[in-house]
Amino acid sequence: MLHVRMKHGKGDPQKAANYLLSDKDHTGKLRSVAPEILDGDPNNVAKIANMTTRAHKYATGCLSFRDTEKPSIKQQLAIIKDFEATFLPGLEKDKNYSIAWVSHFDKGNLELNYFLATTELTTGKQMNPFPPGTLQHEFNDAWVQNTNHLLGYDQVIADPLKISRSKFEQKIIPLKEATSQICQQAKTHKEIRDNLEELFKSAIENEEIKNRQDIIDLLKEQGEVTRVGENYISFKPEGEQKAIRLKGSVFEEGADYNKLKQQSKEFKQSKNSDLTQDQFNNNKEKIDRLKQTRHEFFKKQFQQKEKKVRTFGPKSMKAKSVSTKPVQQPKQPQSSDEQPDYVKINTEKRIQEEKSSLKKDEINVKNDHKKQELSKPIDPVIKPSTKDQPKHDQKPAISALAQLAQTAVGSRASFLTIQINQTLSSKNALELQIGSLSMFKLSDIIKKQELLRQIYQLQQQIDILKAKQEQEATAELVQKQAAQYKNGSSFKPKWV
């Protein structure tokens, strides 16, 4: 088994999801075996990855097995779980990250493809599952070696003297349907590369090559050296029109050929052999150490600061008990067990504050009414009979909310005021819930849309109740003035 990281990560994530689920491979050829989703949903991962404006939106890779390596479904799921626990330690699936796994078997061997949105769901920050620099290769190699050892698979060991294949060869050689000229060119390059590889191996083992210049001189005898880079040498064989780029440890600047010779000897001895117990333990210590480091990094990077619960007024403030009609408790959208603690605290304090405010308004209205009765003020709606009396508007005056509610506690306007406050409390509770939802989690996005719909309906109810309250208050004020006139008032208002 081998872990291969893809360089894809930019562009449209939906195209990556479509490729994983497509019945055709990258050449457009129909797959012999249809893809199978093992875990997650690639389309949901693509939606989450598309929510960010960053260039790097997702990460893809593949766990590739040999033709002879055929793990069961149970083993595949165990490998997936261990992979996520190793490279994403301390993070929880669907809470901190979104990933999907799709298996391909159309090439004759099993490939477990992963598709990861590189956005941490609770903060929206960039999330890189692999440590930067050369450390990620040590981390990856140790995990692959120990996994192969536990599954009883042969280790994947790279030959230090092997010449790397170019991207041209990797893409063209597998395409049997390509034009014969391109295929022939790719095959010719592969044959030349294989011949050079055997030539350099023999020369290094016999100590005929001691430095990089010896390789360049040897290549000049076989053709033309067109370019020399830091980690490659471009070589055009005699009779060829296109140069071949030779890459590998042998062609790097400053290569130690004595060390390469020793590594090649060890490679031949250790080929297809199992890990020793010491090697396995060393890898395990390295994995545990790196997991701990990554866990601390993720915790520091994505931890959320605790939100302080706002308190309303002094701690010693308590609602005074007034002998009035008991106020109905507002209907909450969720039960108390399902709501977060800070939502329950804020909701209870807000309801208590509104109760206290309503009671104070009723007491103030009563006191004002008593003062008016004692001082016997002139009724603003009755036309004065003498010239000394000031003129007033003939229409009923409607001013403050407390005056609209009337002095009687059991009036219709007062009851509507209580209903408005109850509906407003329910609306505030829903708004607090929206503030606690994540903008990157799909379930929270759906829940937010539902809460916004409920808030809109509650606001419509509030507007309707306020209109009814104004009508009731006007009617009650008219009835009051009419009653005063009937009970002995000497003046008759125009509207009677």
RONU-434871 format. One record per residue (C-alpha): x, z, y; residue in three letters. Coordinates in steps of 0.5 Angstrom, whole numbers, padded with zeros to 4 digits, always signed. Last residue first. Layout:
XZYAla
...
// end
This chain:
-0143+0042+0124Val
-0137+0037+0126Trp
-0138+0039+0134Lys
-0137+0047+0133Pro
-0143+0051+0134Lys
-0141+0057+0138Phe
-0145+0064+0138Ser
-0142+0066+0131Ser
-0146+0070+0127Gly
-0145+0069+0120Asn
-0147+0062+0120Lys
-0141+0060+0124Tyr
-0136+0064+0120Gln
-0138+0061+0114Ala
-0137+0054+0117Ala
-0130+0055+0119Gln
-0129+0058+0112Lys
-0132+0052+0109Gln
-0128+0047+0113Val
-0121+0051+0111Leu
-0123+0050+0104Glu
-0124+0043+0104Ala
-0118+0042+0108Thr
-0114+0046+0103Ala
-0117+0042+0097Glu
-0115+0035+0100Gln
-0108+0038+0101Glu
-0107+0040+0094Gln
-0110+0034+0091Lys
-0105+0030+0094Ala
-0099+0035+0092Lys
-0102+0035+0085Leu
-0101+0027+0085Ile
-0094+0027+0088Asp
-0092+0033+0083Ile
-0095+0029+0077Gln
-0091+0022+0079Gln
-0085+0027+0079Gln
-0086+0029+0072Leu
-0087+0022+0070Gln
-0080+0020+0073Tyr
-0077+0026+0070Ile
-0080+0024+0063Gln
-0077+0017+0064Arg
-0070+0020+0066Leu
-0070+0024+0060Leu
-0071+0018+0055Glu
-0066+0014+0058Gln
-0061+0020+0058Lys
-0063+0021+0050Lys
-0061+0014+0049Ile
-0054+0015+0053Ile
-0053+0021+0049Asp
-0054+0018+0042Ser
-0049+0013+0044Leu
-0043+0017+0047Lys
-0039+0015+0053Phe
-0043+0018+0059Met
-0043+0025+0056Ser
-0049+0029+0057Leu
-0049+0036+0060Ser
-0052+0033+0067Gly
-0058+0030+0064Ile
-0060+0037+0061Gln
-0060+0040+0068Leu
-0064+0034+0071Glu
-0069+0036+0065Leu
-0070+0043+0067Ala
-0071+0041+0074Asn
-0077+0037+0072Lys
-0080+0043+0068Ser
-0079+0047+0074Ser
-0082+0042+0079Leu
-0088+0042+0074Thr
-0089+0049+0074Gln
-0088+0050+0082Asn
-0093+0044+0083Ile
-0098+0048+0078Gln
-0097+0054+0082Ile
-0099+0050+0088Thr
-0105+0047+0085Leu
-0108+0054+0083Phe
-0107+0056+0091Ser
-0111+0050+0093Ala
-0116+0052+0088Arg
-0117+0059+0091Ser
-0116+0065+0086Gly
-0111+0068+0091Val
-0115+0068+0097Ala
-0112+0067+0104Thr
-0112+0059+0103Gln
-0106+0055+0100Ala
-0106+0050+0106Leu
-0104+0056+0111Gln
-0098+0057+0106Ala
-0096+0050+0106Leu
-0096+0050+0114Ala
-0101+0046+0119Ser
-0108+0044+0117Ile
-0112+0044+0124Ala
-0120+0043+0123Pro
-0122+0038+0128Lys
-0125+0039+0135Gln
-0118+0040+0138Asp
-0118+0046+0143His
-0120+0047+0150Lys
-0118+0054+0154Pro
-0124+0059+0155Gln
-0125+0060+0163Asp
-0130+0055+0163Lys
-0135+0058+0159Thr
-0138+0056+0152Ser
-0132+0055+0148Pro
-0132+0049+0143Lys
-0130+0052+0136Ile
-0125+0049+0132Val
-0119+0053+0135Pro
-0123+0060+0133Asp
-0121+0065+0139Ile
-0117+0071+0137Pro
-0120+0077+0134Lys
-0114+0081+0135Ser
-0116+0085+0129Leu
-0118+0079+0125Glu
-0112+0075+0127Gln
-0107+0081+0125Lys
-0111+0082+0118Lys
-0110+0074+0117His
-0103+0074+0118Asp
-0102+0080+0113Asn
-0105+0076+0108Lys
-0101+0070+0109Val
-0095+0074+0109Asn
-0097+0077+0102Ile
-0098+0070+0099Glu
-0092+0067+0102Asp
-0088+0073+0099Lys
-0091+0072+0092Lys
-0090+0064+0092Leu
-0082+0066+0093Ser
-0082+0071+0088Ser
-0085+0066+0083Lys
-0080+0061+0085Glu
-0074+0065+0084Glu
-0076+0067+0077Gln
-0077+0060+0075Ile
-0070+0058+0078Arg
-0067+0064+0075Lys
-0070+0062+0068Glu
-0068+0055+0068Thr
-0061+0057+0070Asn
-0060+0061+0065Ile
-0064+0057+0059Lys
-0059+0051+0062Val
-0053+0055+0062Tyr
-0054+0057+0054Asp
-0056+0050+0052Pro
-0063+0048+0050Gln
-0065+0048+0042Glu
-0066+0055+0041Asp
-0070+0056+0047Ser
-0075+0050+0045Ser
-0075+0043+0049Gln
-0079+0040+0054Pro
-0080+0047+0057Gln
-0088+0048+0059Lys
-0088+0052+0065Pro
-0090+0060+0064Gln
-0097+0061+0067Gln
-0097+0066+0073Val
-0101+0072+0072Pro
-0106+0073+0077Lys
-0104+0078+0083Thr
-0102+0085+0083Ser
-0095+0084+0086Val
-0089+0086+0082Ser
-0083+0085+0086Lys
-0078+0080+0084Ala
-0071+0083+0083Lys
-0064+0082+0087Met
-0059+0087+0085Ser
-0054+0081+0083Lys
-0055+0078+0090Pro
-0058+0071+0091Gly
-0058+0065+0085Phe
-0052+0065+0080Thr
-0049+0059+0079Arg
-0046+0058+0072Val
-0039+0057+0072Lys
-0037+0050+0068Lys
-0031+0051+0063Glu
-0026+0046+0064Lys
-0026+0040+0059Gln
-0020+0039+0054Gln
-0018+0032+0053Phe
-0011+0032+0055Gln
-0009+0039+0053Lys
-0012+0039+0046Lys
-0010+0032+0045Phe
-0003+0034+0046Phe
-0003+0040+0042Glu
-0006+0036+0036His
-0001+0031+0037Arg
+0005+0036+0036Thr
+0002+0039+0030Gln
+0001+0033+0027Lys
+0008+0031+0028Leu
+0010+0037+0025Arg
+0006+0037+0019Asp
+0008+0029+0018Ile
+0015+0031+0018Lys
+0014+0037+0014Glu
+0011+0032+0009Lys
+0016+0027+0009Asn
+0021+0032+0008Asn
+0017+0035+0002Asn
+0016+0028-0001Phe
+0024+0026+0000Gln
+0026+0033-0004Asp
+0021+0031-0010Gln
+0024+0025-0011Thr
+0020+0019-0009Leu
+0018+0014-0014Asp
+0022+0007-0016Ser
+0020+0000-0015Asn
+0027-0001-0011Lys
+0031+0005-0011Ser
+0038+0002-0014Gln
+0037-0005-0010Lys
+0035-0002-0004Phe
+0041+0003-0004Glu
+0046-0003-0005Lys
+0043-0006+0001Ser
+0043+0000+0005Gln
+0051+0001+0004Gln
+0052-0006+0006Lys
+0048-0005+0012Leu
+0052+0001+0014Lys
+0058-0003+0013Asn
+0055-0009+0017Tyr
+0054-0004+0023Asp
+0050-0009+0028Ala
+0052-0009+0035Gly
+0047-0015+0037Glu
+0042-0016+0032Glu
+0043-0022+0027Phe
+0044-0018+0021Val
+0038-0013+0022Ser
+0033-0019+0023Gly
+0031-0025+0026Lys
+0033-0032+0026Leu
+0030-0037+0030Arg
+0030-0044+0027Ile
+0031-0050+0032Ala
+0027-0056+0031Lys
+0029-0063+0030Gln
+0033-0062+0024Glu
+0038-0067+0021Gly
+0044-0062+0021Glu
+0041-0055+0022Pro
+0038-0052+0029Lys
+0040-0045+0030Phe
+0037-0039+0034Ser
+0040-0033+0034Ile
+0036-0026+0035Tyr
+0036-0019+0037Asn
+0039-0019+0044Glu
+0039-0027+0044Gly
+0044-0032+0042Val
+0041-0039+0043Arg
+0042-0047+0041Thr
+0047-0045+0035Val
+0048-0052+0032Glu
+0049-0054+0025Gly
+0052-0052+0018Gln
+0059-0050+0021Glu
+0056-0047+0027Lys
+0052-0042+0023Leu
+0059-0039+0020Leu
+0062-0038+0027Asp
+0055-0035+0029Ile
+0056-0030+0023Ile
+0063-0029+0024Asp
+0061-0027+0032Gln
+0056-0022+0029Arg
+0061-0018+0026Asn
+0065-0016+0019Lys
+0063-0022+0015Ile
+0067-0024+0009Glu
+0066-0017+0007Glu
+0064-0019+0000Asn
+0058-0015+0000Glu
+0057-0019+0007Ile
+0059-0026+0005Ala
+0054-0025-0001Ser
+0048-0023+0003Lys
+0050-0028+0009Phe
+0049-0034+0004Leu
+0043-0031+0000Glu
+0039-0031+0007Glu
+0042-0037+0009Leu
+0039-0041+0003Asn
+0032-0037+0004Asp
+0032-0039+0011Arg
+0033-0046+0010Ile
+0028-0046+0004Glu
+0023-0043+0009Lys
+0025-0048+0015His
+0023-0054+0010Thr
+0017-0051+0008Lys
+0015-0050+0015Ala
+0017-0057+0017Gln
+0013-0060+0010Gln
+0007-0056+0012Cys
+0007-0059+0019Ile
+0008-0066+0017Gln
+0003-0065+0011Ser
-0003-0064+0016Thr
-0006-0057+0015Ala
-0011-0056+0009Glu
-0006-0051+0005Lys
-0006-0047+0011Leu
-0002-0041+0008Pro
+0005-0044+0010Ile
+0002-0045+0018Ile
+0001-0038+0020Lys
+0007-0034+0017Gln
+0011-0040+0018Glu
+0010-0041+0026Phe
+0010-0033+0027Lys
+0017-0033+0024Ser
+0019-0030+0018Arg
+0024-0024+0018Ser
+0031-0025+0015Ile
+0032-0020+0009Lys
+0039-0016+0009Leu
+0036-0009+0011Pro
+0031-0010+0005Asp
+0025-0007+0006Ala
+0022-0002+0002Ile
+0015-0001+0000Val
+0014+0004-0005Gln
+0011+0003-0012Asp
+0004+0006-0013Tyr
+0002+0013-0016Gly
-0003+0015-0012Leu
+0000+0021-0009Leu
+0007+0017-0008His
+0003+0011-0005Asn
+0000+0016+0000Thr
+0007+0020+0001Asn
+0011+0013+0003Gln
+0005+0011+0007Val
+0005+0018+0011Trp
+0012+0018+0012Ala
+0013+0011+0014Asp
+0007+0012+0020Asn
+0010+0018+0023Phe
+0017+0015+0023Glu
+0014+0008+0026His
+0010+0012+0031Gln
+0017+0016+0033Leu
+0020+0010+0035Thr
+0016+0009+0042Gly
+0010+0012+0043Pro
+0005+0017+0039Pro
-0001+0013+0035Phe
-0008+0015+0036Pro
-0008+0013+0043Asn
-0014+0015+0047Met
-0015+0013+0054Gln
-0020+0018+0058Lys
-0028+0018+0058Gly
-0028+0025+0058Thr
-0033+0027+0052Thr
-0032+0020+0048Leu
-0025+0019+0048Glu
-0024+0012+0049Thr
-0019+0008+0045Thr
-0025+0005+0041Ala
-0022+0004+0034Leu
-0023-0002+0029Phe
-0020+0000+0022Tyr
-0019-0006+0016Asn
-0018-0003+0009Leu
-0015-0009+0005Glu
-0016-0010-0002Leu
-0012-0016-0005Asn
-0015-0023-0008Gly
-0015-0026-0001Lys
-0022-0025+0000Asp
-0022-0018-0001Phe
-0024-0015+0006His
-0026-0008+0007Ser
-0029-0005+0014Val
-0028+0001+0017Trp
-0031+0003+0024Ala
-0029+0008+0029Ile
-0031+0012+0035Ser
-0028+0018+0038Tyr
-0029+0025+0041Asn
-0036+0027+0038Lys
-0037+0021+0033Asp
-0031+0023+0029Lys
-0028+0030+0031Glu
-0021+0031+0034Leu
-0016+0036+0032Gly
-0011+0031+0029Pro
-0013+0024+0030Leu
-0007+0020+0026Phe
-0007+0025+0020Thr
-0014+0027+0020Ala
-0016+0020+0021Glu
-0011+0017+0015Phe
-0013+0023+0011Asp
-0021+0021+0011Lys
-0019+0014+0010Ile
-0015+0015+0004Ile
-0021+0020+0001Ala
-0026+0014+0003Leu
-0021+0009-0001Gln
-0020+0014-0007Gln
-0028+0015-0008Lys
-0029+0007-0008Ile
-0024+0006-0013Ser
-0017+0004-0011Pro
-0014-0003-0014Lys
-0007-0004-0013Glu
-0004-0009-0018Thr
-0006-0015-0012Asp
-0002-0010-0007Arg
-0006-0006-0002Phe
-0006-0007+0005Ser
-0009-0002+0010Leu
-0010-0006+0016Cys
-0010-0005+0024Gly
-0014-0005+0030Thr
-0014-0001+0037Ala
-0019-0002+0042Tyr
-0020-0003+0050Lys
-0013-0004+0053His
-0015-0007+0059Ala
-0019-0002+0062Arg
-0026-0003+0065Thr
-0029+0002+0060Thr
-0036+0001+0057Met
-0034-0005+0053Asn
-0030+0000+0048Ala
-0037+0004+0047Ile
-0041-0003+0045Lys
-0035-0005+0041Ala
-0035+0001+0037Val
-0043+0001+0036Asn
-0042-0006+0033Asn
-0037-0004+0028Pro
-0041+0001+0025Asp
-0038+0007+0022Gly
-0036+0007+0015Asp
-0035+0003+0009Leu
-0038-0004+0011Ile
-0037-0009+0006Glu
-0034-0016+0008Pro
-0036-0022+0003Ala
-0032-0024-0002Val
-0030-0032-0003Ser
-0029-0032+0005Arg
-0031-0039+0008Leu
-0026-0042+0011Lys
-0026-0042+0019Gly
-0018-0041+0019Thr
-0019-0033+0022His
-0024-0032+0015Asp
-0031-0034+0015Lys
-0037-0029+0012Asp
-0036-0025+0019Ser
-0036-0018+0019Leu
-0029-0016+0021Leu
-0029-0023+0026Tyr
-0035-0021+0029Asn
-0033-0014+0031Ala
-0026-0017+0034Ala
-0031-0021+0038Lys
-0035-0016+0040Gln
-0029-0012+0043Pro
-0028-0018+0048Asp
-0021-0018+0051Gly
-0015-0013+0050Lys
-0013-0009+0043Gly
-0010-0014+0039His
-0003-0013+0037Lys
-0005-0011+0030Met
-0002-0005+0026Arg
+0000-0006+0019Val
+0000+0000+0014His
+0002-0002+0007Leu
+0000+0000+0000Met
// end
